[in-house]
Protein backbone atom coordinates (compact mmCIF):
# COMPACT_ATOMS: atom_id res chain seq x y z
CA UNK A 1 0.00 0.00 0.00
CA UNK A 2 1.31 3.41 -0.93
CA UNK A 3 2.10 5.79 1.90
CA UNK A 4 -0.44 8.37 0.70
CA UNK A 5 -3.24 5.81 0.71
CA UNK A 6 -2.18 4.54 4.12
CA UNK A 7 -2.14 8.08 5.53
CA UNK A 8 -5.61 8.82 4.15
CA UNK A 9 -7.04 5.65 5.70
CA UNK A 10 -5.42 6.49 9.04
CA UNK A 11 -6.92 10.01 9.02
CA UNK A 12 -10.37 8.60 8.22
CA UNK A 13 -9.96 6.01 10.96
CA UNK A 14 -8.94 8.62 13.55
CA UNK A 15 -11.89 10.85 12.65
CA UNK A 16 -14.33 7.95 12.80
CA UNK A 17 -12.93 6.70 16.12
CA UNK A 18 -13.18 10.13 17.77
CA UNK A 19 -16.68 10.78 16.41
CA UNK A 20 -18.05 7.41 17.50
CA UNK A 21 -16.42 7.67 20.92
CA UNK A 22 -17.86 11.13 21.53
CA UNK A 23 -21.32 10.01 20.38
CA UNK A 24 -21.31 7.02 22.72
CA UNK A 25 -19.64 8.72 25.69
CA UNK A 26 -21.45 12.07 25.66
CA UNK A 27 -24.72 10.93 24.05
CA UNK A 28 -24.61 14.03 21.86
CA UNK A 29 -26.27 14.59 18.53
CA UNK A 30 -24.65 13.48 15.29
CA UNK A 31 -23.56 17.00 14.27
CA UNK A 32 -21.88 17.67 17.60
CA UNK A 33 -20.12 14.31 17.53
CA UNK A 34 -18.78 14.93 14.02
CA UNK A 35 -17.58 18.41 14.91
CA UNK A 36 -15.91 17.07 18.03
CA UNK A 37 -14.28 14.34 15.99
CA UNK A 38 -13.02 16.94 13.53
CA UNK A 39 -11.61 19.13 16.31
CA UNK A 40 -9.72 16.15 17.78
CA UNK A 41 -8.49 14.88 14.43
CA UNK A 42 -7.01 18.11 13.05
CA UNK A 43 -4.28 18.54 15.72
CA UNK A 44 -3.25 14.90 15.41
CA UNK A 45 -2.95 15.17 11.62
CA UNK A 46 -1.05 18.48 11.58
CA UNK A 47 1.42 17.86 14.38
CA UNK A 48 1.61 14.10 13.71
CA UNK A 49 2.74 14.75 10.14
CA UNK A 50 5.35 17.20 11.40
CA UNK A 51 6.62 14.74 14.01
CA UNK A 52 6.86 11.90 11.52
CA UNK A 53 8.79 14.08 9.10
CA UNK A 54 11.30 15.00 11.80
CA UNK A 55 11.72 11.36 12.89
CA UNK A 56 12.22 10.05 9.36
CA UNK A 57 14.56 12.81 8.22
CA UNK A 58 16.44 13.77 11.36
CA UNK A 59 16.31 11.09 14.06
CA UNK A 60 16.61 7.67 12.46
CA UNK A 61 20.25 6.64 12.51
CA UNK A 62 21.23 9.05 15.30
CA UNK A 63 22.89 7.75 18.49
CA UNK A 64 20.42 6.28 20.99
CA UNK A 65 20.81 9.03 23.60
CA UNK A 66 20.19 11.75 21.04
CA UNK A 67 17.07 9.96 19.84
CA UNK A 68 15.79 9.50 23.40
CA UNK A 69 16.32 13.16 24.32
CA UNK A 70 14.74 14.28 21.04
CA UNK A 71 11.67 12.11 21.63
CA UNK A 72 11.16 13.62 25.08
CA UNK A 73 11.20 17.12 23.60
CA UNK A 74 9.06 16.18 20.60
CA UNK A 75 6.50 14.37 22.75
CA UNK A 76 6.14 17.34 25.10
CA UNK A 77 5.78 19.74 22.17
CA UNK A 78 3.28 17.45 20.42
CA UNK A 79 1.15 17.11 23.57
CA UNK A 80 1.16 20.84 24.34
CA UNK A 81 0.50 22.02 20.78
CA UNK A 82 -2.22 19.42 20.17
CA UNK A 83 -3.98 20.41 23.40
CA UNK A 84 -3.77 24.10 22.58
CA UNK A 85 -5.12 23.72 19.06
CA UNK A 86 -7.85 21.37 20.28
CA UNK A 87 -9.35 23.85 22.78
CA UNK A 88 -9.14 26.62 20.18
CA UNK A 89 -11.02 24.49 17.63
CA UNK A 90 -13.61 23.44 20.21
CA UNK A 91 -14.14 27.08 21.11
CA UNK A 92 -14.49 28.06 17.46
CA UNK A 93 -16.90 25.21 16.64
CA UNK A 94 -19.03 25.23 19.78
CA UNK A 95 -18.57 28.61 21.50
CA UNK A 96 -18.68 31.03 18.60
CA UNK A 97 -20.39 34.28 19.43
CA UNK A 98 -20.90 35.77 15.99
CA UNK A 99 -19.09 39.07 15.46
CA UNK A 100 -17.83 39.03 19.06
CA UNK A 101 -15.53 36.10 18.33
CA UNK A 102 -15.49 32.80 20.23
CA UNK A 103 -14.69 31.60 23.73
CA UNK A 104 -11.72 29.33 24.40
CA UNK A 105 -12.11 27.35 27.63
CA UNK A 106 -9.37 25.02 28.93
CA UNK A 107 -10.43 21.60 30.19
CA UNK A 108 -10.80 20.87 33.88
CA UNK A 109 -7.73 19.56 35.69
CA UNK A 110 -8.87 15.98 35.25
CA UNK A 111 -9.71 16.57 31.61
CA UNK A 112 -6.33 18.17 30.96
CA UNK A 113 -4.51 15.19 32.51
CA UNK A 114 -6.59 12.75 30.47
CA UNK A 115 -6.02 14.70 27.24
CA UNK A 116 -2.27 14.89 27.93
CA UNK A 117 -2.10 11.13 28.46
CA UNK A 118 -4.00 10.62 25.23
CA UNK A 119 -1.57 12.90 23.36
CA UNK A 120 1.47 11.07 24.76
CA UNK A 121 -0.02 7.73 23.69
CA UNK A 122 -0.78 9.13 20.24
CA UNK A 123 2.79 10.37 19.91
CA UNK A 124 4.11 6.92 20.82
CA UNK A 125 1.99 5.35 18.07
CA UNK A 126 3.12 7.93 15.51
CA UNK A 127 6.78 7.39 16.44
CA UNK A 128 6.42 3.61 16.21
CA UNK A 129 4.81 3.79 12.77
CA UNK A 130 7.51 6.24 11.64
CA UNK A 131 10.30 3.86 12.63
CA UNK A 132 8.60 0.94 10.92
CA UNK A 133 8.27 2.99 7.72
CA UNK A 134 11.85 4.15 7.94
CA UNK A 135 13.53 0.78 8.29
CA UNK A 136 15.41 1.06 5.01
CA UNK A 137 11.99 1.28 3.32
CA UNK A 138 12.81 -2.15 2.00
CA UNK A 139 10.87 -4.36 4.40
CA UNK A 140 7.96 -4.47 1.96
CA UNK A 141 10.19 -5.34 -0.98
CA UNK A 142 8.96 -8.94 -1.00
CA UNK A 143 5.52 -7.65 -2.05
CA UNK A 144 6.98 -6.57 -5.38
CA UNK A 145 8.37 -9.96 -6.36
CA UNK A 146 7.78 -10.38 -10.07
CA UNK A 147 6.88 -13.63 -11.80
CA UNK A 148 9.37 -12.69 -14.52
CA UNK A 149 12.28 -14.73 -13.08
CA UNK A 150 10.26 -17.94 -13.34
CA UNK A 151 9.28 -17.16 -16.92
CA UNK A 152 12.84 -16.29 -17.82
CA UNK A 153 14.13 -19.52 -16.30
CA UNK A 154 11.55 -21.49 -18.25
CA UNK A 155 12.65 -19.78 -21.43
CA UNK A 156 16.31 -20.50 -20.71
CA UNK A 157 17.12 -16.84 -20.08
CA UNK A 158 20.15 -16.54 -17.80
CA UNK A 159 19.62 -12.86 -17.00
CA UNK A 160 20.27 -12.39 -13.28
CA UNK A 161 17.61 -9.75 -12.66
CA UNK A 162 13.88 -9.47 -13.13
CA UNK A 163 12.57 -6.45 -15.01
CA UNK A 164 9.52 -4.66 -13.65
CA UNK A 165 7.23 -2.33 -15.52
CA UNK A 166 8.36 0.86 -13.79
CA UNK A 167 11.47 2.11 -12.08
CA UNK A 168 13.68 -0.96 -12.40
CA UNK A 169 17.42 -0.68 -12.90
CA UNK A 170 18.95 -2.93 -15.52
CA UNK A 171 22.37 -4.13 -14.44
CA UNK A 172 25.02 -5.83 -16.55
CA UNK A 173 25.68 -9.48 -15.84
CA UNK A 174 28.27 -10.00 -13.07
CA UNK A 175 31.76 -10.33 -14.50
CA UNK A 176 33.33 -13.73 -14.69
CA UNK A 177 35.53 -14.81 -11.77
CA UNK A 178 38.72 -14.33 -13.76
CA UNK A 179 37.62 -10.86 -14.79
CA UNK A 180 36.89 -9.99 -11.17
CA UNK A 181 40.49 -10.68 -10.30
CA UNK A 182 41.75 -8.62 -13.21
CA UNK A 183 42.03 -4.90 -12.29
CA UNK A 184 41.55 -3.83 -15.88
CA UNK A 185 38.43 -5.95 -16.24
CA UNK A 186 37.12 -4.63 -12.94
CA UNK A 187 37.64 -1.05 -14.14
CA UNK A 188 35.69 -1.85 -17.29
CA UNK A 189 32.88 -3.28 -15.17
CA UNK A 190 32.85 -0.15 -13.04
CA UNK A 191 32.32 1.90 -16.18
CA UNK A 192 29.36 -0.19 -17.35
CA UNK A 193 26.33 1.90 -18.18
CA UNK A 194 23.15 1.46 -16.21
CA UNK A 195 19.62 2.03 -17.43
CA UNK A 196 16.31 2.71 -15.73
CA UNK A 197 13.07 1.33 -17.13
CA UNK A 198 10.35 3.99 -17.15
CA UNK A 199 7.22 2.62 -18.76
CA UNK A 200 8.38 1.02 -21.99
CA UNK A 201 11.52 3.17 -22.27
CA UNK A 202 15.05 2.56 -21.08
CA UNK A 203 16.76 5.70 -19.90
CA UNK A 204 20.41 5.96 -18.85
CA UNK A 205 21.08 6.34 -15.14
CA UNK A 206 23.75 8.89 -14.31
CA UNK A 207 26.04 7.05 -11.89
CA UNK A 208 27.23 10.33 -10.41
CA UNK A 209 23.71 11.01 -9.11
CA UNK A 210 23.63 7.82 -7.01
CA UNK A 211 23.77 8.75 -3.34
CA UNK A 212 23.39 5.38 -1.62
CA UNK A 213 22.40 1.79 -2.24
CA UNK A 214 20.57 -0.08 0.50
CA UNK A 215 20.14 -3.83 0.61
CA UNK A 216 17.70 -6.26 2.23
CA UNK A 217 17.80 -9.97 1.35
CA UNK A 218 17.67 -10.28 -2.46
CA UNK A 219 16.77 -6.64 -3.11
CA UNK A 220 18.60 -3.35 -3.32
CA UNK A 221 17.25 0.18 -3.31
CA UNK A 222 19.18 2.70 -5.38
CA UNK A 223 18.75 6.24 -4.07
CA UNK A 224 19.67 9.04 -6.44
CA UNK A 225 19.44 12.81 -6.18
CA UNK A 226 16.05 12.66 -7.86
CA UNK A 227 14.40 9.47 -6.63
CA UNK A 228 14.59 5.78 -5.73
CA UNK A 229 14.66 2.56 -7.75
CA UNK A 230 14.06 -0.93 -6.36
CA UNK A 231 16.03 -3.74 -7.99
CA UNK A 232 16.15 -7.46 -7.45
CA UNK A 233 19.83 -8.01 -6.82
CA UNK A 234 21.92 -8.50 -3.71
CA UNK A 235 24.12 -5.72 -2.43
CA UNK A 236 27.18 -7.93 -2.91
CA UNK A 237 26.38 -8.50 -6.58
CA UNK A 238 25.76 -4.81 -7.08
CA UNK A 239 29.07 -3.86 -5.50
CA UNK A 240 31.02 -6.00 -7.99
CA UNK A 241 30.28 -3.57 -10.81
CA UNK A 242 30.82 -0.33 -8.88
CA UNK A 243 33.92 1.82 -8.97
CA UNK A 244 35.71 1.24 -5.62
CA UNK A 245 37.20 4.72 -5.88
CA UNK A 246 33.70 6.23 -5.59
CA UNK A 247 31.67 3.70 -3.61
CA UNK A 248 32.30 2.32 -0.13
CA UNK A 249 30.49 -0.45 1.74
CA UNK A 250 29.75 1.67 4.81
CA UNK A 251 27.55 -0.97 6.42
CA UNK A 252 26.49 -4.49 5.60
CA UNK A 253 23.20 -2.96 4.40
CA UNK A 254 24.52 0.19 2.74
CA UNK A 255 26.88 1.28 0.00
CA UNK A 256 27.50 5.02 -0.20
CA UNK A 257 28.85 7.31 -2.88
CA UNK A 258 31.70 9.12 -1.12
CA UNK A 259 31.22 12.06 -3.47
CA UNK A 260 27.71 12.53 -2.04
CA UNK A 261 28.61 12.58 1.66
CA UNK A 262 27.87 16.07 2.98
CA UNK A 263 29.57 15.43 6.32
CA UNK A 264 30.44 12.65 8.76
CA UNK A 265 30.48 12.73 12.54
CA UNK A 266 31.67 10.27 15.21
CA UNK A 267 28.91 7.99 16.53
CA UNK A 268 30.90 6.21 19.25
CA UNK A 269 32.66 2.86 19.22
CA UNK A 270 34.66 3.72 16.12
CA UNK A 271 31.51 4.24 14.06
CA UNK A 272 30.53 7.21 11.93
CA UNK A 273 27.22 8.88 11.16
CA UNK A 274 27.09 9.85 7.50
CA UNK A 275 24.93 12.76 6.39
CA UNK A 276 24.26 12.46 2.67
CA UNK A 277 23.47 15.32 0.29
CA UNK A 278 19.81 14.25 0.12
CA UNK A 279 19.38 14.61 3.89
CA UNK A 280 19.55 10.85 4.41
CA UNK A 281 21.50 9.70 7.48
CA UNK A 282 23.41 6.40 7.41
CA UNK A 283 25.18 4.80 10.37
CA UNK A 284 28.51 3.35 9.21
CA UNK A 285 29.83 0.24 10.94
CA UNK A 286 33.32 0.06 12.42
CA UNK A 287 34.64 -1.61 9.27
CA UNK A 288 32.88 0.89 7.01
CA UNK A 289 34.06 3.81 9.13
CA UNK A 290 37.64 2.52 8.85
CA UNK A 291 37.38 2.44 5.06
CA UNK A 292 36.22 6.05 5.10
CA UNK A 293 38.87 7.15 7.59
CA UNK A 294 41.51 5.62 5.34
CA UNK A 295 40.57 8.35 2.86
CA UNK A 296 41.26 11.16 5.34
CA UNK A 297 44.29 13.25 4.37
N, C-alpha and C positions, 0 to 999 in steps of 0.2 A: 504494500500500500504506500502510495506517495505521501510525503510528509504533509503537503497541503491538505489532502483529503483527510488524513489522520487528525490534523489540527481542527478542521471544520467539524468533524464528528465529535471531538472532545468538547469543543465550545457548545455544540448543541446538547451534548450530554450534561454538561455543567448547568446550563440554563434550565433544562428539563428537571434535573435533580433539585435545584434550588426552588423552582416553582412548585413542584409537587410537595416538597417538604414544607414549604410555607403554607400551602393550601391545607395540608393535613394537620400541621401543628397549630396554626392560628385560626383555622376554620374561616378564612376570609373568602371573599368572592374571587372569581376567576381573574378579573382585571387586576385586582390588588396583588394576587399571587404572581401573575406574570410580570407586573412592574417590579415587585420585590425580587423576583428571579433575575430580571434584567439588571437591577441595581447591584446585586451580588456578583453577577457574572462579569460585568464590565471591568472592575478592578482586577479580577483574577486574570482576565485575558490580556489587559494592557501590561500590568507589571509582571505577569508570568512570562509573556513573550520577551520582555526585556531581560528578565533573570536568565531565561534559557539561552538567550543570545550571549550573555556574559559568560555563562558556564561553558558553552561550546567553543567560544572564541578565545577566552582568556584563562579559564581555570584548568581545563583538562590538560594533563601533562605537567602541571606545576607540582612542586614538592608538597608532600602531604600537609605539613604545617601551614603552608600558605593557603592551600585549599580550605583547610578547616577554619582558619581565621576569616577568610573571605566569605565562607558560608554563614558564619555568625553575623557578620555585617550585613550581608545580602538578606538574610532571613529577617533581621530586625527592620531593615528598610522596607522590605516587602510587606511585613505585617503592619507597620505604621502607615505606609502610603495607601495600602488597600483599605485599612480602616477609615482613614481620612476621606478617601474618595467615596467610600460606601455611604457614610453619613451625609455627605454633600448630595449624592444622588438621591438618597431617601428623602432628604429635605426638599429637593427640587421636584421630585415626583409626587410626594404626598403632602408637603407643607407649603406649597406655593401660594402666595398671597396676591396674585395678579401683579399690578404695577409696583406694589410695595416690596417685591422680591419674594424670597422663601426663607423658611426658618430651618436652621441646622441644629439638631439636638443630639448630643453625644448619647451613647447607650448608658444604662445604669452600670454600676461597678461590676456586678455579676455578668451583665451582658458584654461589657468590654473585655473581661477575662475570657469569656467563652469565645468571643469573636477573635481574640488574639490567638487562642489555642487552635482555632479553626484555620487561621492564616498560617501559623507555623506548620501545621499538618499539610496544608496545601503546598507550601513551599517545599517540604520534604518530597512530596509526590512529583512536583515539577523538576526538582533536582535529580531525582532518581530516573525519570524518563529522559532527561537531558543526557545523563551519563550513558544510558542504554543506547541512545541514538548516536552518541559520539564515539562509541567503541569502534574506531577505525571505519565506521559506516560500511563495514564489510560483512557483518554478522548475517545479514539477509542475502548474501550473495548466492547461497544455494537455491534461492527461489528463482534465480534467473538461468538455471541450468538448461541448456538448449539440447534438443534431440539431435542436433546436427552431428555430434561426434559419432553417434551410433550409425547414422546414415553414411557418414564418410567411411567408417570402418567397413560397413557392408559393401561399399563401392570400391574398397581397396585403396582409399585415399589415405596417405600417410601424414597428412598435414597435422601438426601438433595442436592446433588451436581450433576452437569452434568459432564460427562467424555469426554474430547476431545482427538483427536488422538495423539497429541504431547504436552508434557510439562505440563500436568495437575497434580495438587496435589490432592490426594485422602485423604479426611479427615474422621475421625470417626464421627458417628452420634453424635449430641449434647447430653450431658448427660441429664437425666431426671431432673426435677425441684428439686426433693428431693435430688438427688445426687449432684446437684450444691450447695446445702446448707450444704452438708456433707464434711468437710475438707479432710477426707480420700478419699472420692470418687473423689473430685476435684484433689487431688494429683495423683490418678490413671489416670484421664483424661489427666493431664499434661504430663504423661509419655507415652501416646499413641504414637504408631509409625506411621509415615507418609510415604507415598510412592509417587513417581513421575512416571507418565506414559511416557515412551519414546518408541515411536513406539508401538509395541505390548507387551512390557515388563513393569513390575512394579519394580522400583528400590527404595530402602529405601532412604529417605531424612534425612541427618544428621541434627538434630535440632540445633546443636551447630554452624552450618555454616550459619544459618539464620541471616541476618543483620537487615532487616526491613520488615515491611508488610504495604503496602499502600492500602487504600480503596477508592472506588468511586462507589456509589450506591450499586448494588448487586455484585460487583466484588472486589477482593483483588489481589494485586500483591506481591508475595513473592520474596524478593531479598536475594540471598545467596552470598557467597564469589565467587561462580563460574558462576552465572547466575540469570535469572528471570523466574518465573512461574506464569501464570495468572490463577486464580481460580474463580469459580462462587460461592461466599459465602460472606456474609457481614463481615465487620471487627469485629462487635460485636460477631457474631457467632464464628469467628475464635478465638477471645480472650478467649472464655469460656474453650478452651482445651489447653491453654498455661500456662506454669509455671509462676505464678506471681512473683516468686523470680528472674526470668531472663528477663521477658518481661514487658515493661511499655507502657501504652497508652500515648505517648508524645504529641499527637495532635488528634483531632477528626478523622483525616485522616491517622494517622500513629501510628503503634506499633513498638517499637525499642527493640532490644536485648541489654541490658545494658552491656553485656560482649563484645559487638562489637562497643562501643562508643570509638573513639580514643581520643576525647577531647570535652569539652563543654565550650562555652563562653557566657557571658551576651549579650542579644539582646535588652535590654531596656524594661521597663514596666513589669518587673518580668519574662520575657521570656528568653529562652536559645536557642542558636544555636548549634545543635549537629553535630559534624563531625564524620562520621562513618568510619570504617576501609577501606571501599571500595572507599572512596573519596566522597560519597554522603553526602549532607548537608541537615539537617532537622530542621525546625524551630519549637521548642516546645512551646505549649501554656502556659499560666500562670499555669493552673491546672497540665499540664504535667511536667512543670519545677518544680513545688512544689513536685511532686512525686519523681523526681530525686534528688532534694535537700534534701529530707528526708533521702536519702541514704548517704549523706555526713557525714563523721566521723571526 
